[in-house]
Amino acid sequence: MSRPTRHLARANHWKPSHVVGPTGPGVNPAARCSIGELPVRRLIATVTLFASLLASPALANAQAASPAATPAVECVYPELPPGTPTPVEASPAAMEEMGDASPEADEQAEEPAGDASPDPVGTPAPPEGEPATQADIDRVIAGIENVFACYNDGDYLGFAALQTPESLLADFGTSNPYDLPAIFASFGPPTSFELVSVDNVLLLPDDRVYFEMVYRFGNVLTKEGTYGVVRDGILLGDAGTVELPVDVPADVQTADVTLVDYAFEISQTTFDAGPPIAFSVANAGQYPHEFALMRLPDGVTADQVLDDLSLLERATYVGGTFAMPGQTAPPMVVVDLAAGTYVAVCFVDMPGGVPHVARGMVAEITIE
């Protein structure tokens, strides 16, 4: 992963207090993000299963399964070895803020991509493996609900214990599980995860497991494929998670969003409250952009946000997606939006460390 892309995928919430303005310091590299991209990736990549999952014979194809309504799941995880958080001055985020990369690398990373027609992101093919039995699928669902319970309960060490060091390093830039509580605390109020369905569970020849799941993070539906690996009789989330397109609901409202330098071109900006909305987001600009959707406080408008970016401190994050130049992201499907005024914003700060929101990349969306 390139340095700018790693910055954009490092965190799941933004820090409006870092957005000072066109001449300000921009966004903290450890906090800027492709909003909504990482939480799904790292939660999906962490699932605990029983060792018997890999010992079960594959008797039938894995079918889509929806988790049954169950009492609250208790967070259960393997004991971590003794440890302490990485000193701040030695953490990856701190090293990057101090400019560990060379100026030449930064200049190369911020070179515009040039004109390009947006192309859709390719859907990766699932790995070769044996289809799981229904019993295996049930264990997968139980494992996913367990890791979601750890995150939703704020047990971030438990969450970290359910990932391999490779997964932690790929998604957080650190293999130290004791770093996660501070990382999550920096994100602000957490948004909960809810499992919707699990499909295509495969037992792989290398003793890993692969599965695809749809889950809800806040108001956004996301589908991803992930891998797990057995360690000490427990299957932990492993690196390699991939984003997959969500099946768009039949009653969906749609809008095409084109990201340019530095504005949003949106085919429709007024929607009915209730039915889901699918935003198809394409980047026709020369720099990376994100489409981050936020609900404004009552009485606040997008024009007021442009005049005073500190108003975003009071906004509520809904979800978002990200696209590199010339790329079309999978549809972003949001559900259950209440009536009110929302804004699309972009916090990417290339080039020059100036967040695009400070360059005027704000658009108003109304739910009525």
C-alpha positions as CSV (number, residue, x, y, z in Angstrom):
1,M,0.0,0.0,0.0
2,S,1.4,3.4,-0.9
3,R,2.0,6.0,1.7
4,P,-0.9,8.3,0.7
5,T,-3.3,5.4,0.4
6,R,-2.2,4.1,3.8
7,H,-3.0,7.5,5.3
8,L,-6.4,7.5,3.7
9,A,-7.2,4.1,5.1
10,R,-5.8,4.3,8.6
11,A,-8.8,5.5,10.6
12,N,-12.5,5.5,10.5
13,H,-13.4,8.9,11.8
14,W,-12.2,12.4,11.1
15,K,-11.0,15.1,13.4
16,P,-12.8,18.4,12.5
17,S,-10.6,20.2,15.0
18,H,-7.7,19.6,12.7
19,V,-9.4,21.4,9.8
20,V,-8.0,24.9,10.3
21,G,-8.6,26.3,6.9
22,P,-6.8,26.8,3.5
23,T,-3.6,27.9,5.2
24,G,-3.8,25.7,8.3
25,P,-2.1,22.4,9.1
26,G,-4.9,20.2,7.6
27,V,-5.8,16.9,9.0
28,N,-3.7,14.8,11.3
29,P,-2.3,11.9,9.1
30,A,-3.3,9.5,11.8
31,A,-6.9,10.7,11.8
32,R,-7.6,11.5,8.2
33,C,-9.3,8.7,6.4
34,S,-11.4,7.1,3.8
35,I,-14.4,7.4,6.1
36,G,-16.2,4.1,6.7
37,E,-13.7,2.0,4.8
38,L,-11.5,0.8,7.6
39,P,-14.0,-0.1,10.3
40,V,-15.6,-2.6,8.1
41,R,-12.3,-4.0,7.0
42,R,-10.9,-4.5,10.5
43,L,-14.1,-5.7,12.1
44,I,-14.7,-8.2,9.3
45,A,-11.1,-9.4,9.6
46,T,-11.6,-10.4,13.2
47,V,-13.7,-13.5,13.8
48,T,-13.3,-16.3,16.4
49,L,-14.3,-19.8,15.5
50,F,-14.0,-23.2,17.0
51,A,-11.2,-25.5,15.8
52,S,-13.9,-28.0,14.8
53,L,-14.8,-25.6,11.9
54,L,-11.8,-26.8,10.0
55,A,-12.4,-30.5,10.9
56,S,-16.0,-30.6,9.6
57,P,-16.5,-32.4,6.3
58,A,-17.8,-30.3,3.5
59,L,-21.2,-31.8,2.7
60,A,-23.1,-29.0,1.1
61,N,-22.6,-25.6,-0.5
62,A,-22.7,-22.7,1.9
63,Q,-25.9,-20.8,1.6
64,A,-26.7,-17.2,2.7
65,A,-27.6,-17.2,6.3
66,S,-29.1,-14.4,8.4
67,P,-28.3,-14.4,12.1
68,A,-31.2,-15.3,14.3
69,A,-32.3,-13.0,17.0
70,T,-30.4,-14.0,20.1
71,P,-29.7,-12.5,23.6
72,A,-26.8,-10.1,23.9
73,V,-23.6,-11.9,23.0
74,E,-20.8,-11.8,25.6
75,C,-17.3,-10.8,24.4
76,V,-15.0,-13.8,24.7
77,Y,-11.4,-13.8,23.5
78,P,-8.1,-15.5,24.1
79,E,-5.8,-14.1,26.8
80,L,-3.2,-11.7,25.6
81,P,0.4,-11.9,26.8
82,P,1.5,-9.1,29.1
83,G,2.3,-5.9,27.3
84,T,2.0,-2.2,27.1
85,P,1.1,0.4,24.4
86,T,3.8,1.5,22.0
87,P,5.3,4.9,23.2
88,V,3.7,7.7,21.2
89,E,7.0,8.9,19.8
90,A,7.7,5.5,18.3
91,S,4.2,4.8,16.9
92,P,3.7,4.7,13.2
93,A,1.3,7.7,13.2
94,A,3.8,9.7,15.2
95,M,6.7,8.8,12.9
96,E,4.6,9.8,9.9
97,E,3.7,13.1,11.5
98,M,7.4,13.8,12.1
99,G,8.0,13.2,8.4
100,D,9.6,9.8,8.3
101,A,9.2,9.6,4.6
102,S,11.4,11.6,2.3
103,P,10.3,14.8,0.7
104,E,10.8,13.2,-2.7
105,A,8.4,10.4,-1.8
106,D,5.8,12.9,-0.6
107,E,6.1,15.0,-3.8
108,Q,5.8,11.8,-5.9
109,A,2.7,10.7,-3.9
110,E,1.0,14.0,-4.5
111,E,1.5,14.2,-8.3
112,P,-1.9,14.5,-10.0
113,A,-3.0,11.5,-11.8
114,G,-4.1,13.3,-14.9
115,D,-7.4,13.1,-16.7
116,A,-9.1,9.7,-16.5
117,S,-12.5,8.3,-17.1
118,P,-13.8,6.6,-13.9
119,D,-13.6,2.8,-14.1
120,P,-15.4,0.5,-11.6
121,V,-13.4,-1.3,-9.0
122,G,-13.0,-4.9,-10.0
123,T,-14.7,-7.5,-7.8
124,P,-12.1,-10.0,-6.6
125,A,-12.8,-13.7,-7.1
126,P,-13.2,-15.8,-4.0
127,P,-10.4,-18.3,-3.2
128,E,-10.4,-21.9,-4.0
129,G,-11.8,-24.0,-1.1
130,E,-14.3,-26.6,0.1
131,P,-17.8,-25.3,0.8
132,A,-18.7,-25.4,4.5
133,T,-21.6,-27.2,6.1
134,Q,-24.5,-25.4,7.8
135,A,-22.9,-26.2,11.2
136,D,-19.7,-24.5,10.1
137,I,-21.7,-21.5,8.9
138,D,-23.5,-21.3,12.3
139,R,-20.1,-21.2,14.0
140,V,-18.9,-18.5,11.7
141,I,-22.0,-16.4,12.6
142,A,-21.4,-17.0,16.3
143,G,-17.8,-15.9,15.9
144,I,-18.6,-12.7,14.0
145,E,-21.3,-11.8,16.6
146,N,-18.6,-12.4,19.3
147,V,-16.1,-10.0,17.7
148,F,-18.9,-7.4,17.1
149,A,-19.8,-7.7,20.8
150,C,-16.3,-6.9,21.8
151,Y,-16.2,-3.7,19.6
152,N,-19.8,-2.6,20.5
153,D,-19.0,-3.1,24.2
154,G,-15.9,-1.1,24.0
155,D,-13.6,-4.0,24.9
156,Y,-10.9,-3.1,22.4
157,L,-8.3,-5.3,23.9
158,G,-10.7,-8.2,23.4
159,F,-11.2,-7.0,19.8
160,A,-7.4,-6.9,19.3
161,A,-7.0,-10.4,20.8
162,L,-9.3,-11.7,18.0
163,Q,-6.9,-10.6,15.3
164,T,-3.5,-11.9,14.1
165,P,-0.5,-9.6,14.3
166,E,-0.5,-9.5,10.5
167,S,-4.1,-8.3,10.5
168,L,-3.4,-5.6,13.1
169,L,-0.4,-4.4,11.1
170,A,-2.3,-4.3,7.8
171,D,-5.3,-2.4,9.2
172,F,-3.8,-0.2,12.0
173,G,-0.1,0.1,11.2
174,T,0.9,-1.7,14.4
175,S,1.1,-5.3,15.5
176,N,0.9,-4.4,19.2
177,P,-2.7,-5.2,20.4
178,Y,-2.2,-2.8,23.4
179,D,-2.2,0.1,20.9
180,L,-5.8,-0.4,19.9
181,P,-7.6,1.2,22.9
182,A,-5.8,4.5,22.3
183,I,-6.4,4.3,18.6
184,F,-10.1,3.7,19.0
185,A,-10.4,6.4,21.7
186,S,-9.0,8.9,19.2
187,F,-11.9,8.2,16.8
188,G,-14.6,9.7,19.1
189,P,-17.9,8.1,19.9
190,P,-18.1,4.6,18.4
191,T,-20.7,3.5,15.9
192,S,-22.0,0.0,16.5
193,F,-21.9,-3.0,14.1
194,E,-24.8,-5.3,13.3
195,L,-24.5,-8.5,11.3
196,V,-27.0,-8.9,8.4
197,S,-26.0,-12.0,6.6
198,V,-23.1,-14.5,5.9
199,D,-22.5,-16.3,2.6
200,N,-19.9,-18.3,0.7
201,V,-18.1,-19.9,3.7
202,L,-15.1,-21.8,2.4
203,L,-12.6,-24.1,4.2
204,L,-9.2,-23.4,2.5
205,P,-6.3,-25.8,1.9
206,D,-4.0,-23.8,4.1
207,D,-6.2,-24.3,7.1
208,R,-7.7,-20.9,6.9
209,V,-11.4,-20.0,6.4
210,Y,-12.9,-17.5,4.0
211,F,-16.4,-16.0,4.2
212,E,-18.4,-13.1,2.9
213,M,-20.6,-11.0,5.1
214,V,-23.0,-8.1,4.9
215,Y,-23.2,-5.9,8.0
216,R,-24.4,-2.6,9.1
217,F,-22.1,0.0,10.5
218,G,-24.2,2.9,11.7
219,N,-26.5,3.6,8.7
220,V,-24.3,2.0,6.0
221,L,-24.5,-1.5,4.6
222,T,-21.2,-3.1,3.7
223,K,-20.2,-6.4,2.2
224,E,-16.7,-7.8,2.5
225,G,-14.8,-11.0,2.2
226,T,-12.3,-12.0,4.9
227,Y,-9.9,-14.7,6.0
228,G,-9.2,-16.4,9.3
229,V,-6.4,-18.5,10.5
230,V,-6.2,-21.1,13.3
231,R,-4.0,-20.2,16.3
232,D,-3.9,-22.4,19.4
233,G,-7.3,-23.9,18.4
234,I,-9.0,-20.6,17.7
235,L,-9.5,-19.1,14.3
236,L,-8.4,-15.4,14.3
237,G,-9.0,-12.8,11.7
238,D,-6.2,-12.6,9.3
239,A,-5.0,-10.0,6.8
240,G,-6.5,-10.0,3.3
241,T,-10.0,-8.5,3.6
242,V,-11.5,-7.3,0.4
243,E,-14.5,-5.0,-0.3
244,L,-17.3,-6.5,-2.3
245,P,-20.3,-4.7,-3.9
246,V,-23.5,-4.7,-1.8
247,D,-26.7,-6.1,-3.4
248,V,-28.8,-2.9,-3.9
249,P,-32.3,-3.3,-2.3
250,A,-35.3,-3.2,-4.7
251,D,-36.9,-0.1,-3.2
252,V,-33.7,1.9,-3.2
253,Q,-33.4,5.6,-4.2
254,T,-30.3,6.3,-6.3
255,A,-27.9,9.1,-7.0
256,D,-24.8,9.4,-9.1
257,V,-21.9,11.3,-7.4
258,T,-19.0,12.5,-9.4
259,L,-15.9,13.7,-7.4
260,V,-13.9,16.5,-9.0
261,D,-11.2,18.8,-7.8
262,Y,-12.7,20.2,-5.5
263,A,-16.5,19.7,-5.6
264,F,-19.3,17.1,-5.7
265,E,-21.5,16.8,-8.7
266,I,-24.6,14.9,-7.5
267,S,-27.5,13.9,-9.8
268,Q,-30.1,14.1,-7.0
269,T,-29.8,15.9,-3.6
270,T,-33.3,15.5,-2.2
271,F,-34.6,12.1,-1.0
272,D,-37.5,10.6,1.0
273,A,-36.9,9.5,4.6
274,G,-37.2,5.8,5.0
275,P,-36.2,3.9,1.8
276,P,-32.5,3.1,1.4
277,I,-30.3,5.3,-0.8
278,A,-27.6,4.0,-3.1
279,F,-24.8,6.5,-4.0
280,S,-22.7,5.5,-7.0
281,V,-19.5,7.4,-6.5
282,A,-16.9,8.0,-9.3
283,N,-13.7,10.1,-9.1
284,A,-13.2,12.2,-12.2
285,G,-10.6,14.3,-10.5
286,Q,-6.8,14.3,-10.5
287,Y,-6.5,13.5,-6.7
288,P,-8.0,11.0,-4.3
289,H,-11.4,12.0,-2.9
290,E,-14.0,10.7,-0.5
291,F,-17.7,11.0,-0.2
292,A,-18.4,11.4,3.6
293,L,-22.0,11.9,4.6
294,M,-22.8,13.8,7.8
295,R,-26.0,15.0,9.3
296,L,-26.0,18.6,10.4
297,P,-27.6,20.0,13.5
298,D,-31.1,21.4,13.0
299,G,-30.9,24.9,11.4
300,V,-27.4,24.5,10.0
301,T,-26.8,24.6,6.3
302,A,-24.0,23.7,3.9
303,D,-23.3,27.4,3.2
304,Q,-22.9,28.0,6.9
305,V,-20.4,25.1,7.1
306,L,-18.4,26.6,4.2
307,D,-18.2,29.9,6.2
308,D,-17.4,28.1,9.5
309,L,-15.9,24.6,9.3
310,S,-16.0,24.3,13.1
311,L,-19.8,23.6,12.7
312,L,-18.8,20.1,11.6
313,E,-17.8,19.5,15.2
314,R,-21.5,19.2,15.9
315,A,-22.4,17.1,12.9
316,T,-23.1,13.4,13.1
317,Y,-21.1,11.0,10.9
318,V,-23.3,8.7,8.8
319,G,-20.9,6.9,6.5
320,G,-18.7,7.2,3.4
321,T,-16.7,5.8,0.6
322,F,-13.5,6.6,-1.2
323,A,-12.1,6.5,-4.8
324,M,-8.8,7.0,-6.3
325,P,-8.5,9.1,-9.6
326,G,-10.4,7.4,-12.4
327,Q,-12.0,4.9,-10.0
328,T,-15.7,4.1,-9.4
329,A,-16.3,2.9,-5.9
330,P,-18.9,0.1,-5.1
331,P,-22.3,1.6,-4.4
332,M,-22.6,3.1,-0.9
333,V,-26.0,2.0,0.5
334,V,-27.4,3.9,3.4
335,V,-30.5,2.9,5.4
336,D,-32.9,4.5,7.8
337,L,-31.9,8.1,7.4
338,A,-34.1,10.5,9.3
339,A,-35.4,13.7,7.9
340,G,-33.0,16.6,8.1
341,T,-30.1,18.4,6.4
342,Y,-27.0,16.5,5.5
343,V,-23.7,17.4,3.9
344,A,-21.2,15.5,1.8
345,V,-17.6,16.5,2.6
346,C,-14.1,15.4,1.7
347,F,-11.2,15.5,4.2
348,V,-8.5,14.2,1.9
349,D,-5.6,16.7,2.1
350,M,-3.7,16.2,-1.1
351,P,-2.0,18.2,-2.5
352,G,-0.3,20.5,0.0
353,G,-1.9,19.2,3.2
354,V,-5.0,21.3,2.8
355,P,-8.2,19.3,3.4
356,H,-10.6,19.4,0.4
357,V,-13.4,20.6,2.7
358,A,-11.4,23.7,3.3
359,R,-11.2,24.2,-0.5
360,G,-15.0,24.2,-0.7
361,M,-15.7,20.5,-1.3
362,V,-19.0,20.5,0.5
363,A,-22.5,19.6,-0.9
364,E,-25.9,19.8,0.8
365,I,-28.3,16.8,0.8
366,T,-31.8,16.9,2.1
367,I,-33.9,14.0,3.5
368,E,-37.6,14.9,3.8
